[in-house]
Amino acid sequence: MNTKGYVHKYGDNVDTDVIIPARYLNTSDAKELAAHCMEDIDKDFAARVKAGDIIVGGANFGCGSSREHAPLAIKTSGVSCVIAKTFARIFFRNSINIGLAILECPEASEKIENGDEVSIDFDTGVITNHTKNETYKAEPFPDFVKNIIKSDGLLNSIKNR
């Protein structure tokens, strides 16, 4: 399981209200949520993001509420993975539940810059920054998590057993 894309980088404490502002929570339409993803911190994100792109954040990414709308908006916008120094616990679990790949890697979080081209090998946890010709090591996904992500979420992985 691999991905490759360009980086959209953000800082520490990116909360769920910034990822998907509360004024858009009156819908559960994933495409509508994606159209407003990150707009309070990066108004052009939805227009710039391409399928396969990667978000890199700092510490405590996804803090705030427990709603699944935030990782769903990120995933539906086309982002293939979020890399951060650390994740808020509920955001981490919600991301896996809906099939959004996320990796904790402090070194990658610090060294990768906005616009860098990055690839990820989820089997080994190796993150390659092609722009800087550097590699970083995250903990690879266990097989059951890879199955959830490949199945597009926890509920689908149970159906596919």
Secondary structure by P-SEA (a helix, b strand, c coil): cbbbbbbbcccccccccccccccccccccaaaaaaacccccccccccccccbbbbbbccccccccccaaaaaaaaaacccccccccccaaaaaaaaaabbbbbbbaaaaacccccbbbbbcccccbbbcccccbbbbcccccaaaaaaaaaccaaaaaaac
